[in-house]
Amino acid sequence: KNKKLVKKGKGKKQADIFKEKEWYDVKAPSYFNKRNIGFAVVSRSKGLKLAADGLKGRVYEVCLDDLQDDESFHRKIKLKVEDIDGKNLLTNFHGMDFTTDKLKSLIKKWQSLIEGFADVKTTDGYVLRIFVIGFTKKTKFQICKTSYAQSAQKRAIRAKMVDIIDREAGNCSLQELVMKFISDSIAKEIENSCQKIYPMHDVNIRKVKILKKPKFDVSRLLEIHGDAGGVTTNSEGATVTGTGEFVEPVPQESV
């Protein structure tokens, strides 16, 4: 008997795994110019395993230029999925960071690097840690090759950074604070205020972390996304009030 001719078993039928998947649109908050970030894929709800459980909590890192169209390629915005509205994933601000290449391009010889950070609480209950970076620069008629700041000057600049961050970030909501990050108004004010201590340039909000969030509120999230009433229309044209709770979709007869 020729063993090579004996078939041990039939090959498994290749199934299309994307038949078991669902696609969702990822939406940025309404204070950004462009709201469509992209698409998210997740396995369909089966039994006790809901699709919502695999979607809530996802964090998307998006270039600020893709959200604002203002050529801010070096800034990365983090958006976290907090709720699901039909086929839309509603996100909220989760942090900000600089790209590595931009940070490395700022560091040069013959100047001092000064960093500072502060923890602030917004009026709507978010606790954030804001990191600032800045560099000393030559004065207009300076002859000396270097522009190094003394230790006392660095401490004074750092104290000024913390003071301005506390003042600017502590008196506004998270939405207003994100708009200040986008316009770079805090960094510009720090740069102008520190000129009396030592001339500065390339002052930037390097990183923003969210340390603590208030209790989740669906109405507040819908307000951020411009859907304050949470009223949507279904496929039959009837108006439906969104509650923020996930509703398992009706099984399809054919795919």
TILUM-409047 format. One record per residue (C-alpha): residue in three letters; z, y, x. Coordinates in steps of 0.001 Angstrom, whole numbers, padded with zeros to 6 digits, always signed. Layout:
N
ALAZYX...
This chain:
255
LYS+000000+000000+000000ASN-001002+003370+001370LYS+002083+005614+001226LYS+000025+008778+001697LEU-001714+008247-001633VAL+001539+007888-003597LYS+002547+011137-005335LYS+006309+011587-005286GLY+006420+014208-008048LYS+004468+016896-009767GLY+004836+020461-008474LYS+006927+022865-010491LYS+005064+025195-012787GLN+005119+028743-011429ALA+006708+031018-014015ASP+006216+034774-014079ILE+009698+036184-013436PHE+008726+039602-014816LYS+008425+038107-018323GLU+012229+038045-018350LYS+012522+041679-017211GLU+012751+045038-018980TRP+011623+048420-017691TYR+013571+051665-018111ASP+012825+055319-017274VAL+015335+056975-014944LYS+016074+060547-016074ALA+017601+063314-013945PRO+019823+065997-015564SER+018036+068888-017280TYR+019019+071475-014639PHE+016402+069940-012296ASN+012748+070988-012715LYS+011418+067422-012658ARG+013356+064916-014736ASN+011401+061677-014276ILE+012690+060004-011115GLY+011030+056626-011534PHE+011491+053259-013204ALA+014232+050648-013183VAL+013814+046943-013824VAL+016525+044616-015094SER+016817+041139-016611ARG+016793+040986-020423SER+020042+040549-022306LYS+020988+036875-022710GLY+024109+035791-024507LEU+027126+037566-023026LYS+025120+038964-020119LEU+023858+042383-021231ALA+021146+044386-019523ALA+023389+047473-019681ASP+025904+045858-017328GLY+023236+045588-014642LEU+022073+049190-015093LYS+025252+051269-015385GLY+026592+052286-012018ARG+023267+052184-010161VAL+022873+055016-007638TYR+019446+056511-006906GLU+018802+058611-003799VAL+016058+061167-004427CYS+014519+063827-002189LEU+015276+067314-003566ASP+011584+068220-003304ASP+010802+065481-005855LEU+013251+067119-008277GLN+012622+070829-007626ASP+009184+070972-005956ASP+010499+073549-003457GLU+009690+071773-000157SER+013344+070791+000478PHE+012372+067532+002156HIS+015523+067369+004290ARG+017950+067193+001346LYS+018786+063953-000464ILE+020387+064029-003916LYS+022324+061023-005223LEU+022203+060389-008978LYS+024338+057756-010703VAL+023446+056022-013990GLU+026264+056709-016462ASP+024758+055790-019838ILE+021666+054345-021533ASP+019764+056045-024353GLY+017072+053715-025716LYS+014756+053072-022764ASN+016101+056024-020754LEU+018790+055847-018071LEU+020903+059023-018135THR+022100+059976-014648ASN+024544+062526-013292PHE+025060+064163-009897HIS+026800+061798-007467GLY+026440+063474-004060MET+024184+065214-001554ASP+023251+064568+002067PHE+020955+065731+004876THR+018308+063528+006466THR+019128+062328+009989ASP+016029+063858+011562LYS+016869+067317+010163LEU+020447+067161+011494LYS+019264+066100+014948SER+016651+068862+015042LEU+019362+071512+014485ILE+021447+070471+017508LYS+020365+072347+020648LYS+021785+073284+024048TRP+023589+076515+024937GLN+025235+076965+021519SER+028422+075876+019745LEU+028440+073533+016755ILE+031099+074361+014151GLU+031927+072067+011225GLY+034341+072413+008354PHE+035158+070685+005074ALA+037238+071319+001983ASP+038279+069404-001131VAL+037715+071382-004320LYS+038202+070755-008032THR+035674+072114-010527THR+036598+073541-013927ASP+035380+070344-015664GLY+037617+068026-013611TYR+035410+066784-010736VAL+036983+066584-007261LEU+034431+067054-004473ARG+034567+067087-000677ILE+032091+069611+000755PHE+031065+069520+004423VAL+029585+072607+006127ILE+027809+072826+009483GLY+026804+075922+011449PHE+025717+077019+014917THR+026348+080090+017039LYS+023403+082216+018141LYS+022567+084931+020657THR+023006+088583+019781LYS+020083+090979+019820PHE+020652+092461+023312GLN+022414+089457+024877ILE+021580+088719+028521CYS+023779+085646+028979LYS+021949+082336+028589THR+024703+080614+026593SER+026293+081558+023284TYR+029497+079533+023188ALA+032295+080531+020805GLN+035928+080469+021948SER+038458+078126+020339ALA+040130+080972+018427GLN+036754+082106+017085LYS+035920+078539+015978ARG+039233+078306+014101ALA+038594+081657+012417ILE+035064+080606+011378ARG+036347+077276+010080ALA+039065+079031+008034LYS+036405+081384+006614MET+034240+078383+005634VAL+037114+076720+003757ASP+038094+079993+002045ILE+034543+080642+000748ILE+034094+077013-000423ASP+037380+077155-002369ARG+036427+080467-003969GLU+032849+079562-004871ALA+033341+075944-005969GLY+036738+076166-007667ASN+035650+078642-010377CYS+032611+076834-011802SER+031541+073566-013435LEU+029732+070743-011623GLN+026367+071831-013070GLU+026821+075413-011820LEU+027960+074119-008425VAL+024868+071902-008033MET+022690+074952-008741LYS+024540+076781-005940PHE+023800+073861-003600ILE+020105+073987-004515SER+019839+077762-004019ASP+021941+077531-000808SER+023971+080576-001881ILE+027296+079252-000467ALA+025797+078630+002987LYS+024212+082108+003042GLU+027525+083759+002134ILE+029328+081825+004905GLU+026670+082904+007414ASN+026971+086588+006413SER+030793+086556+006385CYS+031066+084971+009845GLN+028833+087566+011560LYS+031889+089740+012317ILE+033614+086842+014103TYR+030556+085431+015935PRO+026842+085532+015034MET+025827+082330+013215HIS+022569+080685+012163ASP+021436+077423+010543VAL+024540+077291+008313ASN+024113+074513+005741ILE+026015+072413+003223ARG+025592+069195+005189LYS+027132+066710+002772VAL+028810+066549-000645LYS+030948+063628-001830ILE+032442+063104-005279LEU+035993+061820-004797LYS+037182+061771-008412LYS+035576+062081-011838PRO+037074+062962-015218LYS+037147+060492-018101PHE+033609+059611-019206ASP+032408+061721-022132VAL+029106+060813-023825SER+028680+064191-025531ARG+029040+066026-022206LEU+026443+063763-020567LEU+024004+064319-023466GLU+024593+068064-023149ILE+023682+067916-019425HIS+020475+066088-020353GLY+019591+068586-023082ASP+020307+066090-025904ALA+023545+067628-027181GLY+023213+066123-030618GLY+022089+062765-029302VAL+019477+062629-032069THR+016395+060526-031386THR+013631+058968-033448ASN+012990+055250-033595SER+009638+053413-033778GLU+009546+053797-037577GLY+009974+057589-037352ALA+013530+057670-038716THR+016147+059839-037001VAL+018948+057926-035247THR+022122+059458-033826GLY+022815+058169-030328THR+026356+056895-029737GLY+025900+055986-026070GLU+026592+052304-026808PHE+024089+049658-025810VAL+022331+047904-028690GLU+020781+044529-027909PRO+017022+044632-028599VAL+015384+042438-031259PRO+013848+039259-029697GLN+010067+039434-029417GLU+007933+036723-030979SER+005335+036863-028196VAL+005098+038401-024769
